[in-house]
Amino acid sequence: MWTPSAPSSLARRTVGLLGGSFNPAHDGHRHIALAALAALGLDEIWWLVSPQNPLKPRDGIMPLADRLASAALQARHPAMRVTDLEAELGTTFTAETLAGIKAKYPRNRFVWIMGADNLIQIPEWKDWSKIFHTVPVAVFARPSYSVAALSGVAAQRFARRRVPENHARRLARRGPPAWTFVHCRLHAASASAIRAGLAPAPQAPFPVEG
């Protein structure tokens, strides 16, 4: 599996971090990744495939190797990389994973990318406020979640640190806590619906030239 180069060999890069179980990865993940590349002015996006989401049951989760392959199928783009960095770092929770990545790759600027549904859930995550204090955060609209997300605990806690959407391309250069909400085209794909047989299985996307 792809691993980022050693920090000493990298020019300073602006990198989006898209984490998740990817059980399986699908076009909705790719949709957010492409939207993030455009909206945030990123050099790259690293898909962080989690060995095990601590908030989800172990039953029904595909093996890590299969989920990495699923993510690689969707992340076919010159600026997208699929990695098992969380397994390499030996971390379980997002807050500690982000701290580990920043320590390992200090030359890069990072932005944490997530959907509006996760902004609602994030107060359930361990040390969730540390995430906002570690890297800037970009939240992307998802069907039926946006209103609740923007009135939720996390959005209200960091309301004064919200960056206007028209300044999103500068987000990575701001010191945390800093976050923005991006109103992208909505995409209804759901991994749970795919697993339940209520949606078609993911297919390889058309290649994108970069």
Secondary structure, DSSP 4 states (H G I P E B T S, - for coil): ---PPPGGGPPP-EEEEEEE--TT--HHHHHHHHHHHHHHT-SEEEEEE-S--TTS-STTPPPHHHHHHHHHHH--STTEEEE-HHHHHT--SHHHHHHHHHHH-TTSEEEEEEEHHHHHHGGGSTTHHHHHHHS-EEEE--TTTHHHHHTSHHHHHTGGGBPPGGGGGGGGGSPSS-EEEE-PPP----HHHHHTTSSPPP-PPPP---
